[in-house]
């Protein structure tokens, strides 16, 4: 059985055309799972803070749900990365999605029981779906060359848009459905999340064969057998990889902090100024759409004009988003939509350029594990942004939070300039 599998993998090494077909098939399967995954992550973004506010009776801890499921996603990113490295992308990603679905079911039960402890525990587990949805972007790059990587990342992220935009706009419908079966309205979107995450996991478990990471490892091993580089070249490559990992991780961490902090408190800010749940859904829908929909163009730009330029563009876009969110009149839906759309776009630029630098700087033999560790940093950054956002707004204002986020994003520019000089 093992020999047959080995022969099958080697056939991809010997046939570039067969490998190219597999690359396209992997992108298609991962993209399909991302449609469901996008719908799954939307609930936590849209109503997580409102559910906590309702159950706790205070705004000060409204950022805690975002912090918890982001913290949960940090632990899940590490586990999914290790599972993927050892057993392949199929096992790692399908496990992460299904566990995230179980967490969403826990949130629904917590809302029915009015149990804050169960809510917080379930949000931690729900974070596994968020982490897996983000890590799935790496699966499409395993068989891509260095001129296809950003485009491969962006292709899977574009497919996330369909679910991620639909999710927030189904808030009212899912709320009505929840009430009809005796569940609190704000828990309704988590019913959608549970279904979507579990479906995403099943798609990957059933269809992602052969595993792209296993094929990539075999290709790497085959190249090493046939190429004999000198020690100087090897040391230079390691130094370049280390620098690429540092810059890529920094770009993703900073964009995540800024995006999560402002996004988390926007629904609470809107509710305080008389906006209804459907209006919150519209604004967050535009925001999530901007996080993912521009991906295809972003990926092409990153591959064509470079990782550096797009990382700087991320910092500048996030600055404008923070300034507009801070100074826009609170009753202006149009300006809030533009501000949150720019916030999503800046995050998109940073995530794709940063992710591409991570893929450029890793080898298949250690890639998934390294990617998992870096996604832990990204998730912890998001958790920090989510937790602090509620406290900043409670003690200062939403405008202060937005302004601080915009200014923080400017750190990206000196980091990228340093990497170019180095």
DAWOKA-V945130 format. One record per pair of residues at least 4 apart in sequence whose C-alpha atoms are under 8 Angstrom apart, sorted by the first residue. I is the first residue (numbers start at 0). J is the second residue. Records with the same first field share a line. If there is no record, write none. Layout:
I->J + J
This chain:
0->4
1->5
2->6
3->7
4->8
5->9
6->10
7->11
8->12 + 214 + 217
9->13 + 217
10->14 + 17
11->15 + 17 + 18 + 214
12->18 + 217 + 218
14->18
15->19
16->20
17->21
18->22 + 142
19->23
20->24
21->25
22->26 + 139 + 142 + 143 + 211
23->27
24->28
25->29 + 138 + 139 + 207 + 211
26->30 + 138 + 139 + 151 + 154 + 155
27->31
28->32 + 202 + 203 + 206 + 207
29->33 + 135 + 136 + 138 + 139 + 155 + 203
30->34 + 154 + 155 + 156 + 158 + 159
31->35 + 158 + 199 + 202
32->36 + 198 + 199 + 200 + 202 + 203
33->37 + 132 + 135 + 155 + 156 + 158 + 159 + 162 + 199
34->38 + 158 + 159 + 160 + 161 + 162 + 163 + 199
35->39 + 159 + 162 + 195 + 196 + 198 + 199
36->40 + 96 + 128 + 129 + 132 + 159 + 162 + 163 + 195 + 196 + 199
37->41 + 132 + 159 + 160 + 161 + 162 + 163 + 164 + 166
38->42 + 159 + 161 + 162 + 163 + 164 + 165 + 166 + 191 + 192 + 195 + 196
39->100 + 128 + 129 + 162 + 163 + 166 + 189 + 191 + 192 + 193 + 194 + 195 + 196
40->44 + 128 + 129 + 132 + 163 + 192
41->45 + 163 + 164 + 166 + 167 + 192
42->46 + 47 + 166 + 167 + 170 + 188 + 189 + 191 + 192
43->47 + 48 + 64 + 65 + 68 + 189
44->48 + 65 + 262 + 263 + 283
45->49 + 167 + 266 + 279 + 280 + 283
46->50 + 185 + 188 + 266
47->51 + 64 + 65
48->52 + 61 + 62 + 63 + 64 + 65 + 263 + 264 + 266 + 267
49->53 + 61 + 185 + 266 + 267
50->54 + 185 + 186
51->55 + 56 + 60 + 61 + 63 + 64
52->56 + 57 + 58 + 60 + 61
53->57
54->113 + 115
55->60 + 115
57->61
58->267 + 389 + 393
59->389 + 390 + 392 + 393
60->386 + 389 + 390
61->264 + 267 + 389
62->66 + 263 + 264 + 385 + 386 + 387 + 388 + 389 + 390
63->67 + 385 + 386 + 389
64->68 + 119 + 122 + 385
65->69 + 259 + 263 + 382 + 385 + 386
66->70 + 381 + 382 + 383 + 384 + 385 + 386
67->71 + 119 + 122 + 123 + 126 + 382
68->72 + 122 + 123 + 124 + 125 + 126 + 127 + 129 + 382
69->73 + 123 + 126 + 129 + 130 + 378 + 379 + 381 + 382
70->74 + 123 + 126 + 378 + 379 + 381 + 382
71->75 + 122 + 123 + 124 + 125 + 126 + 127
72->76 + 123 + 124 + 125 + 126 + 127 + 128 + 129 + 130 + 131 + 375 + 378
73->77 + 126 + 130 + 374 + 375 + 376 + 377 + 378 + 379
74->78 + 127 + 375
75->79 + 95 + 126 + 127 + 130 + 131
76->80 + 127 + 130 + 131 + 134 + 371 + 372 + 374 + 375
77->81 + 368 + 371 + 372 + 374 + 375
78->82 + 91 + 371
79->83 + 91 + 92 + 94 + 95 + 131 + 371
80->84 + 91 + 367 + 368 + 369 + 370 + 371 + 372
81->85 + 91 + 367 + 368 + 371
82->86 + 87 + 88 + 90 + 91
83->87 + 88 + 89 + 90 + 91 + 92 + 367 + 368
84->88 + 212 + 364 + 365 + 366 + 367 + 368
86->90 + 91
87->91 + 210 + 211 + 212 + 213
88->92 + 138 + 210 + 211 + 212
89->93 + 203 + 204 + 207 + 208 + 210
90->94 + 204
91->95
92->96 + 131 + 134 + 135 + 200 + 203
93->97 + 199 + 200 + 201 + 202 + 203 + 204
94->98 + 200
95->99 + 127 + 128 + 130 + 131 + 200
96->100 + 127 + 128 + 131 + 132 + 196 + 197 + 199 + 200
97->101 + 128 + 196 + 197 + 198 + 199 + 200 + 201
98->102 + 124 + 125 + 127 + 128 + 197
99->103 + 124 + 125 + 126 + 127 + 128 + 129 + 193 + 196 + 197
100->104 + 125 + 128 + 192 + 193 + 194 + 195 + 196 + 197
101->105 + 124 + 125 + 193
102->106 + 121 + 122 + 123 + 124 + 125 + 126 + 193
103->107 + 121 + 122 + 124 + 125 + 189 + 190 + 192 + 193
104->108 + 121 + 189 + 190 + 193
105->109 + 117 + 118 + 121 + 122
106->110 + 117 + 118 + 121 + 122 + 186 + 189
107->111 + 182 + 186 + 187 + 189 + 190
108->112
109->113 + 114 + 115 + 117 + 118 + 121
110->114 + 118 + 182 + 183 + 186
111->182 + 183
114->118
115->119
116->120
117->121
118->122
119->123
120->124
121->125
122->126
123->127
125->129
126->130
127->131
128->132 + 196
129->133
130->134 + 374 + 378
131->135
132->136
134->138 + 370 + 371 + 374
135->139 + 155
136->140 + 151 + 152 + 153 + 155 + 156
137->141 + 152 + 358
138->211 + 212
139->143 + 151 + 152 + 155
140->144 + 147 + 148 + 151 + 152 + 358
141->211 + 212 + 215 + 363
142->211 + 212 + 214 + 215
143->147 + 148 + 151
144->148
145->359
146->302
147->151 + 302
148->152 + 298 + 302 + 355 + 358
149->153 + 297 + 298 + 299 + 301 + 302 + 351 + 352 + 354 + 355
150->154 + 295 + 297 + 298 + 299 + 301 + 302
151->155 + 298
152->156 + 298 + 351 + 355
153->157 + 294 + 295 + 296 + 297 + 298 + 351
154->158 + 294 + 295 + 298
155->159
156->160 + 291 + 292 + 294 + 295
157->161 + 291 + 292 + 293 + 294 + 295
158->162 + 291 + 292
159->163 + 291
160->164 + 287 + 288 + 290 + 291 + 292
161->165
162->166
163->167 + 284 + 287 + 288
164->168 + 284 + 285 + 287 + 288
165->169 + 284
166->170 + 188 + 191 + 284
167->280 + 281 + 283 + 284
168->277 + 280 + 281 + 284
169->173 + 188 + 280
170->174 + 187 + 188 + 276 + 277 + 280
171->175 + 276 + 277
172->176
173->177 + 184 + 187 + 188 + 190 + 191
174->178 + 183 + 184 + 185 + 186 + 187 + 188
175->179 + 184 + 187
176->180 + 184 + 187
177->181 + 182 + 183 + 184 + 186 + 187
178->182 + 183 + 184 + 187
182->186 + 187
183->187
186->190
187->191
188->192
189->193
190->194
191->195
192->196
193->197
194->198
195->199
196->200
197->201
198->202
199->203
200->204
201->205
202->206 + 207
203->207
209->213 + 214
210->214
211->215
212->216 + 363
213->217
214->218
215->219 + 363
216->220 + 363 + 364
217->221
218->222
219->223 + 362 + 363 + 364
220->224
221->225
222->226
223->227
228->232 + 233
229->233
230->234
231->235
232->236
233->237
234->238
235->239
236->240
237->241
238->242
239->243 + 360
240->244 + 359 + 360 + 361
241->245 + 360
242->246 + 418
243->247 + 356 + 357 + 359 + 360 + 418
244->248 + 356 + 357 + 360
245->249
246->250 + 353 + 356 + 414 + 415 + 418
247->251 + 352 + 353 + 354 + 355 + 356 + 357
248->252 + 353 + 354 + 357 + 373 + 376 + 377
249->253 + 353 + 411 + 414
250->254 + 310 + 349 + 350 + 353 + 411
251->255 + 349 + 350 + 353 + 354 + 377
252->256 + 376 + 377 + 380 + 381
253->257 + 380 + 407 + 408 + 410 + 411
254->258 + 313 + 314 + 317 + 345 + 346 + 349 + 350 + 408
255->259 + 346 + 377 + 378 + 380 + 381 + 384
256->260 + 380 + 381 + 382 + 383 + 384 + 385 + 404
257->261 + 317 + 384 + 404 + 405 + 407 + 408
258->262 + 342 + 343 + 346 + 404
259->263 + 381 + 382 + 384 + 385
260->264 + 381 + 384 + 385 + 386 + 387 + 388 + 400 + 404
261->265 + 321 + 388 + 400 + 401 + 404
262->266 + 283 + 339
263->267 + 385 + 388
264->268 + 388 + 389 + 392 + 397
265->269 + 397
266->270 + 279
267->271
268->272 + 397
269->273 + 274 + 275 + 279 + 329
270->274 + 275 + 276 + 279
272->329 + 330
273->330
274->278 + 279 + 330
275->279
276->280
277->281
278->282
279->283
280->284
281->285
282->286 + 332 + 335 + 336 + 339
283->287 + 339
284->288
285->289 + 336 + 339 + 340
286->290 + 336 + 339 + 340 + 341 + 342 + 343
287->291 + 340 + 343
288->292 + 340 + 343
289->293 + 340 + 341 + 342 + 343 + 344 + 347
290->294 + 340 + 342 + 343 + 344 + 345 + 346 + 347
291->343 + 344 + 347
293->297 + 344 + 347
294->298 + 347 + 351
295->299
296->300
297->301 + 347 + 348 + 351
298->302 + 351 + 352
299->303
300->304 + 305 + 309
301->305 + 306 + 308 + 309 + 351 + 352
302->306
304->308 + 309
305->309
306->310 + 352 + 353 + 355 + 356
307->311 + 352 + 415 + 419
308->312
309->313 + 348 + 349 + 352
310->314 + 348 + 349 + 352 + 353 + 411 + 412 + 415
311->315 + 411 + 412 + 415
312->316 + 345 + 348
313->317 + 344 + 345 + 346 + 347 + 348 + 349
314->318 + 345 + 349 + 408 + 409 + 410 + 411 + 412
315->319 + 345 + 408 + 409
316->320 + 341 + 342 + 344 + 345
317->321 + 341 + 342 + 344 + 345 + 346 + 404 + 405 + 408
318->322 + 404 + 405 + 406 + 408 + 409
319->323 + 338 + 341 + 405
320->324 + 337 + 338 + 339 + 340 + 341 + 342 + 401 + 405
321->325 + 338 + 342 + 401 + 402 + 403 + 404 + 405 + 406
322->326 + 401 + 402 + 405
323->327 + 334 + 335 + 338
324->334 + 335 + 338 + 339 + 398 + 401 + 402
325->397 + 398 + 399 + 400 + 401 + 402
326->398
327->331 + 334 + 335
328->334
329->335
331->335
332->336
333->337
334->338
335->339
336->340
337->341
338->342
339->343
340->344
341->345
342->346
343->347
344->348
345->349
346->350
347->351
348->352
349->353
350->354
351->355
352->356
353->357
354->358
355->359
356->360
357->361 + 370
358->362 + 366
361->365 + 366 + 369
362->366
363->367
365->369
366->370
367->371
368->372
369->373
370->374
371->375
372->376
373->377
374->378
375->379
376->380
377->381
378->382
379->383
380->384
381->385
382->386
383->387
384->388
385->389
386->390
387->391
388->392 + 400
389->393
390->394
391->395 + 396 + 397 + 399 + 400
392->396 + 397 + 399 + 400
395->399 + 400
396->400
397->401
398->402
399->403
400->404
401->405
402->406
403->407
404->408
405->409
406->410
409->413
410->414
411->415
412->416
413->417
414->418
415->419
416->420
417->421
